[in-house]
């Protein structure tokens, strides 16, 4: 898939949000943190974390930042390798 | 400033949004792109771009992604070095 095609794909169908959600799940599990614990660390509701992990929330950068703080990673680390 | 202090600072007073807005301005100017052109490339309104650049919009990750596409950079590149 070329770059333009990949960009178009990421902008459709919440693909970007699903990729980010999946990365949050993976990092959370690697760190052995429950959804409840991440919710507490990020000052968000557990169901909100669940929605984000399922790519169902078009979250703001501020909320994503809080989740990254909860996971103890940088925004840049979470988003690394997602093509422009 | 230690890491915890920096995290607290970034979460207050739209500091995170202002940092991101300033980075967008800098990269846009480096690339010699006008606000109008970036608006067109990102499929957003020029006044919206202006608000983002001034840290006045708590923008979603999808919108930030569109702006990054307009600037031809990755999300990770834009957000690099912002502490967790």
Backbone of each chain as nested JSON, in Angstrom:
{
  "chains": [
    {"id": "A", "residues": [
      {"number": 1, "name": "UNK", "atoms": {"N": [0.854, -1.187, 0.0], "CA": [0.0, 0.0, 0.0], "C": [0.898, 1.25, 0.0]}},
      {"number": 2, "name": "UNK", "atoms": {"N": [0.684, 2.163, -0.926], "CA": [1.539, 3.357, -0.94], "C": [1.081, 4.349, 0.134]}},
      {"number": 3, "name": "UNK", "atoms": {"N": [1.869, 5.397, 0.293], "CA": [1.632, 6.355, 1.38], "C": [0.274, 7.029, 1.274]}},
      {"number": 4, "name": "UNK", "atoms": {"N": [-0.08, 7.455, 0.057], "CA": [-1.35, 8.173, -0.115], "C": [-2.505, 7.24, 0.231]}},
      {"number": 5, "name": "UNK", "atoms": {"N": [-2.412, 6.017, -0.264], "CA": [-3.475, 5.043, -0.001], "C": [-3.586, 4.787, 1.499]}},
      {"number": 6, "name": "UNK", "atoms": {"N": [-2.438, 4.675, 2.15], "CA": [-2.454, 4.414, 3.59], "C": [-3.078, 5.583, 4.353]}},
      {"number": 7, "name": "UNK", "atoms": {"N": [-2.763, 6.8, 3.91], "CA": [-3.338, 7.989, 4.547], "C": [-4.854, 7.972, 4.419]}},
      {"number": 8, "name": "UNK", "atoms": {"N": [-5.327, 7.682, 3.208], "CA": [-6.778, 7.643, 2.977], "C": [-7.411, 6.571, 3.863]}},
      {"number": 9, "name": "UNK", "atoms": {"N": [-6.779, 5.42, 3.932], "CA": [-7.315, 4.324, 4.754], "C": [-7.413, 4.735, 6.22]}},
      {"number": 10, "name": "UNK", "atoms": {"N": [-6.358, 5.398, 6.711], "CA": [-6.35, 5.794, 8.128], "C": [-7.441, 6.813, 8.444]}},
      {"number": 11, "name": "UNK", "atoms": {"N": [-7.837, 7.598, 7.441], "CA": [-8.838, 8.641, 7.69], "C": [-10.266, 8.095, 7.61]}},
      {"number": 12, "name": "UNK", "atoms": {"N": [-10.406, 6.895, 7.113], "CA": [-11.738, 6.296, 6.974], "C": [-12.01, 5.331, 8.116]}},
      {"number": 13, "name": "UNK", "atoms": {"N": [-13.283, 5.092, 8.369], "CA": [-13.716, 3.951, 9.184], "C": [-13.06, 3.887, 10.559]}},
      {"number": 14, "name": "UNK", "atoms": {"N": [-12.666, 5.011, 11.093], "CA": [-12.049, 5.014, 12.426], "C": [-10.795, 4.148, 12.507]}},
      {"number": 15, "name": "UNK", "atoms": {"N": [-10.165, 3.897, 11.375], "CA": [-8.975, 3.036, 11.401], "C": [-7.898, 3.596, 12.327]}},
      {"number": 16, "name": "UNK", "atoms": {"N": [-7.693, 4.899, 12.254], "CA": [-6.687, 5.531, 13.124], "C": [-7.023, 5.294, 14.595]}},
      {"number": 17, "name": "UNK", "atoms": {"N": [-8.301, 5.512, 14.935], "CA": [-8.72, 5.354, 16.34], "C": [-8.584, 3.896, 16.792]}},
      {"number": 18, "name": "UNK", "atoms": {"N": [-8.859, 2.972, 15.874], "CA": [-8.72, 1.546, 16.226], "C": [-7.259, 1.173, 16.45]}},
      {"number": 19, "name": "UNK", "atoms": {"N": [-6.369, 1.725, 15.609], "CA": [-4.936, 1.441, 15.782], "C": [-4.466, 1.981, 17.142]}},
      {"number": 20, "name": "UNK", "atoms": {"N": [-4.851, 3.208, 17.44], "CA": [-4.438, 3.817, 18.714], "C": [-5.015, 3.014, 19.889]}},
      {"number": 21, "name": "UNK", "atoms": {"N": [-6.28, 2.638, 19.778], "CA": [-6.921, 1.842, 20.832], "C": [-6.187, 0.53, 21.066]}},
      {"number": 22, "name": "UNK", "atoms": {"N": [-5.818, -0.12, 19.978], "CA": [-5.121, -1.408, 20.098], "C": [-3.752, -1.231, 20.743]}},
      {"number": 23, "name": "UNK", "atoms": {"N": [-3.087, -0.147, 20.397], "CA": [-1.775, 0.119, 21.012], "C": [-1.915, 0.346, 22.518]}},
      {"number": 24, "name": "UNK", "atoms": {"N": [-2.979, 1.066, 22.906], "CA": [-3.206, 1.303, 24.342], "C": [-3.433, -0.033, 25.06]}},
      {"number": 25, "name": "UNK", "atoms": {"N": [-4.257, -0.905, 24.458], "CA": [-4.488, -2.239, 25.05], "C": [-3.159, -2.963, 25.228]}},
      {"number": 26, "name": "UNK", "atoms": {"N": [-2.362, -2.988, 24.145], "CA": [-1.11, -3.752, 24.184], "C": [-0.172, -3.241, 25.272]}},
      {"number": 27, "name": "UNK", "atoms": {"N": [-0.009, -1.931, 25.33], "CA": [0.922, -1.358, 26.316], "C": [0.372, -1.569, 27.729]}},
      {"number": 28, "name": "UNK", "atoms": {"N": [-0.94, -1.379, 27.88], "CA": [-1.553, -1.587, 29.203], "C": [-1.319, -3.024, 29.684]}},
      {"number": 29, "name": "UNK", "atoms": {"N": [-1.501, -3.989, 28.777], "CA": [-1.316, -5.404, 29.169], "C": [0.146, -5.727, 29.441]}},
      {"number": 30, "name": "UNK", "atoms": {"N": [1.031, -5.165, 28.597], "CA": [2.472, -5.362, 28.836], "C": [2.853, -4.888, 30.231]}},
      {"number": 31, "name": "UNK", "atoms": {"N": [2.23, -3.8, 30.646], "CA": [2.552, -3.214, 31.949], "C": [1.702, -3.798, 33.07]}},
      {"number": 32, "name": "UNK", "atoms": {"N": [0.847, -4.761, 32.682], "CA": [0.028, -5.456, 33.676], "C": [-0.861, -4.491, 34.472]}},
      {"number": 33, "name": "UNK", "atoms": {"N": [-1.468, -3.571, 33.728], "CA": [-2.375, -2.595, 34.34], "C": [-3.798, -2.95, 33.893]}},
      {"number": 34, "name": "UNK", "atoms": {"N": [-4.731, -2.998, 34.82], "CA": [-6.135, -3.273, 34.456], "C": [-6.778, -2.014, 33.876]}},
      {"number": 35, "name": "UNK", "atoms": {"N": [-7.916, -2.199, 33.199], "CA": [-8.661, -1.029, 32.711], "C": [-9.056, -0.129, 33.877]}},
      {"number": 36, "name": "UNK", "atoms": {"N": [-9.455, -0.755, 34.987], "CA": [-9.857, 0.019, 36.168], "C": [-8.696, 0.882, 36.676]}},
      {"number": 37, "name": "UNK", "atoms": {"N": [-7.52, 0.263, 36.718], "CA": [-6.343, 0.984, 37.218], "C": [-5.974, 2.119, 36.271]}},
      {"number": 38, "name": "UNK", "atoms": {"N": [-6.024, 1.844, 34.959], "CA": [-5.682, 2.897, 33.99], "C": [-6.69, 4.043, 34.087]}},
      {"number": 39, "name": "UNK", "atoms": {"N": [-7.957, 3.682, 34.277], "CA": [-8.994, 4.709, 34.434], "C": [-8.67, 5.607, 35.633]}},
      {"number": 40, "name": "UNK", "atoms": {"N": [-8.272, 4.961, 36.713], "CA": [-7.937, 5.706, 37.931], "C": [-6.713, 6.606, 37.695]}},
      {"number": 41, "name": "UNK", "atoms": {"N": [-5.688, 6.032, 37.053], "CA": [-4.446, 6.782, 36.804], "C": [-4.67, 7.961, 35.855]}},
      {"number": 42, "name": "UNK", "atoms": {"N": [-5.647, 7.811, 34.943], "CA": [-5.903, 8.854, 33.932], "C": [-7.037, 9.779, 34.348]}},
      {"number": 43, "name": "UNK", "atoms": {"N": [-7.665, 9.478, 35.472], "CA": [-8.83, 10.241, 35.935], "C": [-9.954, 10.229, 34.891]}},
      {"number": 44, "name": "UNK", "atoms": {"N": [-10.206, 9.032, 34.362], "CA": [-11.299, 8.823, 33.403], "C": [-12.152, 7.658, 33.903]}},
      {"number": 45, "name": "UNK", "atoms": {"N": [-13.323, 7.475, 33.292], "CA": [-14.183, 6.354, 33.683], "C": [-13.724, 5.075, 32.972]}},
      {"number": 46, "name": "UNK", "atoms": {"N": [-13.893, 3.919, 33.626], "CA": [-13.452, 2.665, 33.027], "C": [-14.138, 2.398, 31.673]}},
      {"number": 47, "name": "UNK", "atoms": {"N": [-15.413, 2.732, 31.572], "CA": [-16.114, 2.489, 30.299], "C": [-15.559, 3.395, 29.188]}},
      {"number": 48, "name": "UNK", "atoms": {"N": [-15.085, 4.55, 29.583], "CA": [-14.467, 5.448, 28.588], "C": [-13.172, 4.81, 28.062]}},
      {"number": 49, "name": "UNK", "atoms": {"N": [-12.355, 4.289, 28.977], "CA": [-11.118, 3.589, 28.585], "C": [-11.461, 2.43, 27.651]}},
      {"number": 50, "name": "UNK", "atoms": {"N": [-12.495, 1.696, 27.99], "CA": [-12.917, 0.564, 27.166], "C": [-13.304, 1.034, 25.758]}},
      {"number": 51, "name": "UNK", "atoms": {"N": [-14.069, 2.103, 25.674], "CA": [-14.445, 2.655, 24.365], "C": [-13.219, 3.096, 23.563]}},
      {"number": 52, "name": "UNK", "atoms": {"N": [-12.294, 3.768, 24.234], "CA": [-11.067, 4.217, 23.552], "C": [-10.312, 3.005, 23.01]}},
      {"number": 53, "name": "UNK", "atoms": {"N": [-10.199, 1.972, 23.831], "CA": [-9.454, 0.779, 23.415], "C": [-10.12, 0.09, 22.22]}},
      {"number": 54, "name": "UNK", "atoms": {"N": [-11.44, 0.267, 22.117], "CA": [-12.154, -0.321, 20.98], "C": [-12.291, 0.634, 19.791]}},
      {"number": 55, "name": "UNK", "atoms": {"N": [-11.613, 1.76, 19.854], "CA": [-11.647, 2.719, 18.743], "C": [-12.979, 3.405, 18.576]}},
      {"number": 56, "name": "UNK", "atoms": {"N": [-13.749, 3.453, 19.658], "CA": [-15.106, 4.014, 19.572], "C": [-15.201, 5.465, 20.026]}},
      {"number": 57, "name": "UNK", "atoms": {"N": [-14.066, 6.038, 20.421], "CA": [-14.094, 7.431, 20.879], "C": [-13.112, 8.252, 20.055]}},
      {"number": 58, "name": "UNK", "atoms": {"N": [-13.61, 9.314, 19.467], "CA": [-12.723, 10.239, 18.767], "C": [-12.162, 11.191, 19.811]}},
      {"number": 59, "name": "UNK", "atoms": {"N": [-11.205, 10.688, 20.551], "CA": [-10.763, 11.397, 21.751], "C": [-9.916, 12.614, 21.435]}},
      {"number": 60, "name": "UNK", "atoms": {"N": [-9.917, 13.562, 22.368], "CA": [-9.101, 14.767, 22.194], "C": [-7.661, 14.451, 22.568]}},
      {"number": 61, "name": "UNK", "atoms": {"N": [-6.795, 15.33, 22.103], "CA": [-5.37, 15.157, 22.378], "C": [-5.097, 15.277, 23.888]}},
      {"number": 62, "name": "UNK", "atoms": {"N": [-5.881, 16.093, 24.573], "CA": [-5.704, 16.244, 26.029], "C": [-6.034, 14.944, 26.758]}},
      {"number": 63, "name": "UNK", "atoms": {"N": [-7.109, 14.28, 26.317], "CA": [-7.485, 13.012, 26.951], "C": [-6.449, 11.932, 26.609]}},
      {"number": 64, "name": "UNK", "atoms": {"N": [-5.997, 11.928, 25.369], "CA": [-4.973, 10.951, 24.99], "C": [-3.709, 11.172, 25.821]}},
      {"number": 65, "name": "UNK", "atoms": {"N": [-3.41, 12.426, 26.073], "CA": [-2.246, 12.75, 26.894], "C": [-2.408, 12.195, 28.319]}},
      {"number": 66, "name": "UNK", "atoms": {"N": [-3.624, 12.333, 28.865], "CA": [-3.864, 11.798, 30.219], "C": [-3.697, 10.281, 30.247]}},
      {"number": 67, "name": "UNK", "atoms": {"N": [-4.162, 9.616, 29.187], "CA": [-4.01, 8.154, 29.123], "C": [-2.525, 7.791, 29.036]}},
      {"number": 68, "name": "UNK", "atoms": {"N": [-1.785, 8.541, 28.22], "CA": [-0.336, 8.289, 28.11], "C": [0.349, 8.491, 29.461]}},
      {"number": 69, "name": "UNK", "atoms": {"N": [-0.068, 9.522, 30.195], "CA": [0.49, 9.748, 31.541], "C": [0.188, 8.542, 32.427]}},
      {"number": 70, "name": "UNK", "atoms": {"N": [-1.047, 8.039, 32.331], "CA": [-1.444, 6.862, 33.108], "C": [-0.599, 5.643, 32.772]}},
      {"number": 71, "name": "UNK", "atoms": {"N": [-0.221, 5.531, 31.501], "CA": [0.596, 4.392, 31.042], "C": [2.099, 4.669, 31.235]}},
      {"number": 72, "name": "UNK", "atoms": {"N": [2.402, 5.901, 31.627], "CA": [3.801, 6.319, 31.803], "C": [4.611, 6.245, 30.5]}},
      {"number": 73, "name": "UNK", "atoms": {"N": [3.98, 6.679, 29.413], "CA": [4.658, 6.763, 28.11], "C": [4.393, 8.155, 27.519]}},
      {"number": 74, "name": "UNK", "atoms": {"N": [5.167, 8.512, 26.506], "CA": [4.936, 9.8, 25.846], "C": [3.918, 9.625, 24.715]}},
      {"number": 75, "name": "UNK", "atoms": {"N": [3.272, 10.726, 24.331], "CA": [2.364, 10.724, 23.173], "C": [3.119, 10.216, 21.938]}},
      {"number": 76, "name": "UNK", "atoms": {"N": [4.317, 10.716, 21.77], "CA": [5.126, 10.357, 20.607], "C": [5.386, 8.849, 20.547]}},
      {"number": 77, "name": "UNK", "atoms": {"N": [5.663, 8.26, 21.718], "CA": [5.9, 6.813, 21.78], "C": [4.64, 6.058, 21.341]}},
      {"number": 78, "name": "UNK", "atoms": {"N": [3.497, 6.483, 21.859], "CA": [2.241, 5.793, 21.517], "C": [1.964, 5.855, 20.012]}},
      {"number": 79, "name": "UNK", "atoms": {"N": [2.307, 6.964, 19.397], "CA": [1.892, 7.214, 18.009], "C": [3.002, 6.912, 16.996]}},
      {"number": 80, "name": "UNK", "atoms": {"N": [4.136, 6.42, 17.498], "CA": [5.288, 6.171, 16.628], "C": [4.935, 5.199, 15.505]}},
      {"number": 81, "name": "UNK", "atoms": {"N": [5.349, 5.556, 14.325], "CA": [5.198, 4.631, 13.195], "C": [3.854, 4.709, 12.491]}},
      {"number": 82, "name": "UNK", "atoms": {"N": [2.923, 5.509, 13.037], "CA": [1.672, 5.734, 12.304], "C": [1.999, 6.712, 11.194]}},
      {"number": 83, "name": "UNK", "atoms": {"N": [1.785, 6.255, 9.968], "CA": [2.204, 7.063, 8.821], "C": [1.423, 8.355, 8.76]}},
      {"number": 84, "name": "UNK", "atoms": {"N": [2.105, 9.351, 8.241], "CA": [1.416, 10.634, 8.005], "C": [0.329, 10.375, 6.963]}}
    ]},
    {"id": "B", "residues": [
      {"number": 1, "name": "UNK", "atoms": {"N": [12.797, 21.668, 36.358], "CA": [11.446, 21.146, 36.643], "C": [11.471, 19.619, 36.518]}},
      {"number": 2, "name": "UNK", "atoms": {"N": [11.017, 18.912, 37.544], "CA": [11.047, 17.46, 37.438], "C": [9.869, 16.949, 36.6]}},
      {"number": 3, "name": "UNK", "atoms": {"N": [9.884, 15.641, 36.324], "CA": [8.902, 15.06, 35.4], "C": [7.461, 15.238, 35.891]}},
      {"number": 4, "name": "UNK", "atoms": {"N": [7.259, 14.992, 37.192], "CA": [5.89, 15.085, 37.708], "C": [5.388, 16.522, 37.6]}},
      {"number": 5, "name": "UNK", "atoms": {"N": [6.272, 17.459, 37.962], "CA": [5.902, 18.869, 37.886], "C": [5.571, 19.265, 36.444]}},
      {"number": 6, "name": "UNK", "atoms": {"N": [6.393, 18.752, 35.511], "CA": [6.17, 19.079, 34.098], "C": [4.838, 18.509, 33.609]}},
      {"number": 7, "name": "UNK", "atoms": {"N": [4.524, 17.286, 34.04], "CA": [3.251, 16.671, 33.656], "C": [2.08, 17.502, 34.156]}},
      {"number": 8, "name": "UNK", "atoms": {"N": [2.168, 17.921, 35.427], "CA": [1.078, 18.732, 35.995], "C": [0.944, 20.039, 35.213]}},
      {"number": 9, "name": "UNK", "atoms": {"N": [2.078, 20.663, 34.9], "CA": [2.049, 21.924, 34.151], "C": [1.382, 21.736, 32.796]}},
      {"number": 10, "name": "UNK", "atoms": {"N": [1.73, 20.641, 32.105], "CA": [1.17, 20.408, 30.771], "C": [-0.34, 20.19, 30.817]}},
      {"number": 11, "name": "UNK", "atoms": {"N": [-0.832, 19.684, 31.931], "CA": [-2.264, 19.401, 32.022], "C": [-3.082, 20.641, 32.394]}},
      {"number": 12, "name": "UNK", "atoms": {"N": [-2.424, 21.68, 32.809], "CA": [-3.122, 22.901, 33.222], "C": [-3.087, 23.934, 32.1]}},
      {"number": 13, "name": "UNK", "atoms": {"N": [-4.031, 24.863, 32.142], "CA": [-3.932, 26.112, 31.371], "C": [-3.697, 25.898, 29.878]}},
      {"number": 14, "name": "UNK", "atoms": {"N": [-4.15, 24.787, 29.355], "CA": [-3.981, 24.535, 27.922], "C": [-2.534, 24.547, 27.466]}},
      {"number": 15, "name": "UNK", "atoms": {"N": [-1.604, 24.323, 28.395], "CA": [-0.187, 24.378, 28.017], "C": [0.132, 23.384, 26.904]}},
      {"number": 16, "name": "UNK", "atoms": {"N": [-0.405, 22.184, 27.021], "CA": [-0.169, 21.164, 25.983], "C": [-0.661, 21.661, 24.624]}},
      {"number": 17, "name": "UNK", "atoms": {"N": [-1.879, 22.219, 24.613], "CA": [-2.463, 22.692, 23.348], "C": [-1.658, 23.859, 22.771]}},
      {"number": 18, "name": "UNK", "atoms": {"N": [-1.148, 24.694, 23.654], "CA": [-0.33, 25.828, 23.181], "C": [0.993, 25.342, 22.593]}},
      {"number": 19, "name": "UNK", "atoms": {"N": [1.596, 24.341, 23.221], "CA": [2.856, 23.79, 22.695], "C": [2.608, 23.184, 21.311]}},
      {"number": 20, "name": "UNK", "atoms": {"N": [1.54, 22.407, 21.195], "CA": [1.228, 21.764, 19.907], "C": [0.935, 22.831, 18.846]}},
      {"number": 21, "name": "UNK", "atoms": {"N": [0.157, 23.851, 19.231], "CA": [-0.156, 24.935, 18.295], "C": [1.101, 25.636, 17.801]}},
      {"number": 22, "name": "UNK", "atoms": {"N": [2.024, 25.897, 18.728], "CA": [3.26, 26.579, 18.346], "C": [4.109, 25.715, 17.42]}},
      {"number": 23, "name": "UNK", "atoms": {"N": [4.1, 24.421, 17.677], "CA": [4.856, 23.519, 16.781], "C": [4.269, 23.522, 15.375]}},
      {"number": 24, "name": "UNK", "atoms": {"N": [2.931, 23.552, 15.307], "CA": [2.274, 23.585, 13.987], "C": [2.666, 24.87, 13.25]}},
      {"number": 25, "name": "UNK", "atoms": {"N": [2.623, 26.005, 13.961], "CA": [3.046, 27.282, 13.343], "C": [4.468, 27.156, 12.809]}},
      {"number": 26, "name": "UNK", "atoms": {"N": [5.376, 26.676, 13.659], "CA": [6.788, 26.61, 13.27], "C": [6.989, 25.748, 12.029]}},
      {"number": 27, "name": "UNK", "atoms": {"N": [6.388, 24.576, 12.034], "CA": [6.575, 23.664, 10.901], "C": [5.914, 24.243, 9.644]}},
      {"number": 28, "name": "UNK", "atoms": {"N": [4.723, 24.825, 9.813], "CA": [4.031, 25.432, 8.674], "C": [4.898, 26.536, 8.049]}},
      {"number": 29, "name": "UNK", "atoms": {"N": [5.507, 27.362, 8.904], "CA": [6.345, 28.46, 8.378], "C": [7.627, 27.941, 7.737]}},
      {"number": 30, "name": "UNK", "atoms": {"N": [8.234, 26.929, 8.39], "CA": [9.434, 26.304, 7.797], "C": [9.142, 25.814, 6.388]}},
      {"number": 31, "name": "UNK", "atoms": {"N": [7.931, 25.289, 6.209], "CA": [7.561, 24.71, 4.912], "C": [6.938, 25.763, 3.989]}},
      {"number": 32, "name": "UNK", "atoms": {"N": [6.888, 27.0, 4.497], "CA": [6.375, 28.095, 3.681], "C": [4.939, 27.844, 3.191]}},
      {"number": 33, "name": "UNK", "atoms": {"N": [4.129, 27.371, 4.123], "CA": [2.715, 27.102, 3.821], "C": [1.882, 28.151, 4.561]}},
      {"number": 34, "name": "UNK", "atoms": {"N": [0.947, 28.77, 3.894], "CA": [0.061, 29.75, 4.546], "C": [-1.01, 29.023, 5.359]}},
      {"number": 35, "name": "UNK", "atoms": {"N": [-1.65, 29.744, 6.275], "CA": [-2.78, 29.154, 7.012], "C": [-3.875, 28.715, 6.039]}},
      {"number": 36, "name": "UNK", "atoms": {"N": [-4.116, 29.517, 5.021], "CA": [-5.147, 29.19, 4.022], "C": [-4.811, 27.868, 3.327]}},
      {"number": 37, "name": "UNK", "atoms": {"N": [-3.539, 27.739, 2.952], "CA": [-3.119, 26.522, 2.233], "C": [-3.238, 25.302, 3.154]}},
      {"number": 38, "name": "UNK", "atoms": {"N": [-2.79, 25.462, 4.415], "CA": [-2.875, 24.339, 5.352], "C": [-4.347, 23.957, 5.585]}},
      {"number": 39, "name": "UNK", "atoms": {"N": [-5.209, 24.968, 5.675], "CA": [-6.642, 24.707, 5.838], "C": [-7.159, 23.873, 4.661]}},
      {"number": 40, "name": "UNK", "atoms": {"N": [-6.749, 24.258, 3.478], "CA": [-7.186, 23.549, 2.269], "C": [-6.65, 22.107, 2.273]}},
      {"number": 41, "name": "UNK", "atoms": {"N": [-5.363, 21.973, 2.611], "CA": [-4.729, 20.644, 2.604], "C": [-5.331, 19.717, 3.676]}},
      {"number": 42, "name": "UNK", "atoms": {"N": [-5.809, 20.32, 4.771], "CA": [-6.345, 19.527, 5.881], "C": [-7.863, 19.409, 5.836]}},
      {"number": 43, "name": "UNK", "atoms": {"N": [-8.464, 20.088, 4.877], "CA": [-9.924, 20.132, 4.766], "C": [-10.562, 20.686, 6.049]}},
      {"number": 44, "name": "UNK", "atoms": {"N": [-9.982, 21.793, 6.525], "CA": [-10.506, 22.495, 7.702], "C": [-10.662, 23.971, 7.337]}},
      {"number": 45, "name": "UNK", "atoms": {"N": [-11.344, 24.724, 8.19], "CA": [-11.502, 26.162, 7.928], "C": [-10.257, 26.909, 8.419]}},
      {"number": 46, "name": "UNK", "atoms": {"N": [-9.933, 28.012, 7.739], "CA": [-8.731, 28.764, 8.121], "C": [-8.808, 29.261, 9.568]}},
      {"number": 47, "name": "UNK", "atoms": {"N": [-9.992, 29.685, 9.992], "CA": [-10.11, 30.187, 11.372], "C": [-9.901, 29.049, 12.391]}},
      {"number": 48, "name": "UNK", "atoms": {"N": [-10.255, 27.844, 11.983], "CA": [-10.019, 26.689, 12.865], "C": [-8.504, 26.462, 13.021]}},
      {"number": 49, "name": "UNK", "atoms": {"N": [-7.78, 26.509, 11.892], "CA": [-6.314, 26.373, 11.94], "C": [-5.726, 27.464, 12.846]}},
      {"number": 50, "name": "UNK", "atoms": {"N": [-6.225, 28.673, 12.689], "CA": [-5.742, 29.793, 13.502], "C": [-5.974, 29.507, 14.996]}},
      {"number": 51, "name": "UNK", "atoms": {"N": [-7.162, 29.028, 15.337], "CA": [-7.465, 28.688, 16.741], "C": [-6.539, 27.584, 17.256]}},
      {"number": 52, "name": "UNK", "atoms": {"N": [-6.315, 26.572, 16.441], "CA": [-5.423, 25.47, 16.839], "C": [-4.025, 26.015, 17.098]}},
      {"number": 53, "name": "UNK", "atoms": {"N": [-3.563, 26.861, 16.21], "CA": [-2.207, 27.408, 16.35], "C": [-2.076, 28.261, 17.612]}},
      {"number": 54, "name": "UNK", "atoms": {"N": [-3.177, 28.842, 18.038], "CA": [-3.162, 29.65, 19.266], "C": [-3.525, 28.841, 20.519]}},
      {"number": 55, "name": "UNK", "atoms": {"N": [-3.618, 27.532, 20.374], "CA": [-3.91, 26.678, 21.531], "C": [-5.318, 26.827, 22.05]}},
      {"number": 56, "name": "UNK", "atoms": {"N": [-6.222, 27.3, 21.191], "CA": [-7.591, 27.583, 21.646], "C": [-8.574, 26.46, 21.333]}},
      {"number": 57, "name": "UNK", "atoms": {"N": [-8.097, 25.379, 20.708], "CA": [-8.992, 24.273, 20.385], "C": [-8.467, 22.987, 21.006]}},
      {"number": 58, "name": "UNK", "atoms": {"N": [-9.324, 22.343, 21.774], "CA": [-8.96, 21.036, 22.31], "C": [-9.286, 20.01, 21.234]}},
      {"number": 59, "name": "UNK", "atoms": {"N": [-8.417, 19.944, 20.25], "CA": [-8.729, 19.186, 19.04], "C": [-8.643, 17.678, 19.24]}},
      {"number": 60, "name": "UNK", "atoms": {"N": [-9.384, 16.97, 18.406], "CA": [-9.362, 15.508, 18.473], "C": [-8.126, 14.988, 17.747]}},
      {"number": 61, "name": "UNK", "atoms": {"N": [-7.809, 13.749, 18.045], "CA": [-6.649, 13.124, 17.427], "C": [-6.859, 12.997, 15.912]}},
      {"number": 62, "name": "UNK", "atoms": {"N": [-8.108, 12.801, 15.482], "CA": [-8.39, 12.689, 14.039], "C": [-8.117, 14.007, 13.317]}},
      {"number": 63, "name": "UNK", "atoms": {"N": [-8.493, 15.106, 13.951], "CA": [-8.246, 16.42, 13.342], "C": [-6.742, 16.711, 13.342]}},
      {"number": 64, "name": "UNK", "atoms": {"N": [-6.073, 16.381, 14.44], "CA": [-4.625, 16.595, 14.489], "C": [-3.937, 15.774, 13.395]}},
      {"number": 65, "name": "UNK", "atoms": {"N": [-4.454, 14.577, 13.185], "CA": [-3.896, 13.721, 12.129], "C": [-4.058, 14.375, 10.755]}},
      {"number": 66, "name": "UNK", "atoms": {"N": [-5.228, 14.985, 10.525], "CA": [-5.454, 15.663, 9.235], "C": [-4.497, 16.833, 9.057]}},
      {"number": 67, "name": "UNK", "atoms": {"N": [-4.247, 17.566, 10.13], "CA": [-3.305, 18.694, 10.05], "C": [-1.893, 18.169, 9.754]}},
      {"number": 68, "name": "UNK", "atoms": {"N": [-1.529, 17.075, 10.424], "CA": [-0.207, 16.471, 10.169], "C": [-0.102, 16.025, 8.709]}},
      {"number": 69, "name": "UNK", "atoms": {"N": [-1.167, 15.458, 8.17], "CA": [-1.17, 15.058, 6.756], "C": [-0.963, 16.291, 5.883]}},
      {"number": 70, "name": "UNK", "atoms": {"N": [-1.64, 17.396, 6.234], "CA": [-1.492, 18.64, 5.472], "C": [-0.061, 19.157, 5.519]}},
      {"number": 71, "name": "UNK", "atoms": {"N": [0.602, 18.957, 6.65], "CA": [1.996, 19.402, 6.816], "C": [2.997, 18.364, 6.306]}},
      {"number": 72, "name": "UNK", "atoms": {"N": [2.479, 17.2, 5.94], "CA": [3.314, 16.093, 5.457], "C": [4.302, 15.609, 6.519]}},
      {"number": 73, "name": "UNK", "atoms": {"N": [3.816, 15.516, 7.75], "CA": [4.62, 14.974, 8.85], "C": [3.779, 13.926, 9.596]}},
      {"number": 74, "name": "UNK", "atoms": {"N": [4.446, 13.129, 10.417], "CA": [3.707, 12.137, 11.215], "C": [3.261, 12.765, 12.541]}},
      {"number": 75, "name": "UNK", "atoms": {"N": [2.227, 12.175, 13.136], "CA": [1.781, 12.585, 14.471], "C": [2.947, 12.509, 15.464]}},
      {"number": 76, "name": "UNK", "atoms": {"N": [3.696, 11.416, 15.357], "CA": [4.811, 11.185, 16.269], "C": [5.862, 12.29, 16.15]}},
      {"number": 77, "name": "UNK", "atoms": {"N": [6.115, 12.706, 14.908], "CA": [7.091, 13.789, 14.687], "C": [6.614, 15.08, 15.354]}},
      {"number": 78, "name": "UNK", "atoms": {"N": [5.34, 15.389, 15.16], "CA": [4.808, 16.638, 15.743], "C": [4.906, 16.628, 17.265]}},
      {"number": 79, "name": "UNK", "atoms": {"N": [4.708, 15.456, 17.865], "CA": [4.571, 15.383, 19.325], "C": [5.855, 14.954, 20.03]}},
      {"number": 80, "name": "UNK", "atoms": {"N": [6.923, 14.771, 19.237], "CA": [8.186, 14.276, 19.784], "C": [8.709, 15.205, 20.883]}},
      {"number": 81, "name": "UNK", "atoms": {"N": [9.136, 14.596, 21.967], "CA": [9.804, 15.372, 23.018], "C": [8.844, 15.995, 24.024]}},
      {"number": 82, "name": "UNK", "atoms": {"N": [7.514, 15.883, 23.765], "CA": [6.572, 16.337, 24.788], "C": [6.564, 15.261, 25.864]}},
      {"number": 83, "name": "UNK", "atoms": {"N": [6.94, 15.67, 27.074], "CA": [7.11, 14.687, 28.139], "C": [5.784, 14.033, 28.485]}},
      {"number": 84, "name": "UNK", "atoms": {"N": [5.885, 12.819, 28.889], "CA": [4.69, 12.134, 29.386], "C": [4.21, 12.852, 30.63]}}
    ]}
  ]
}
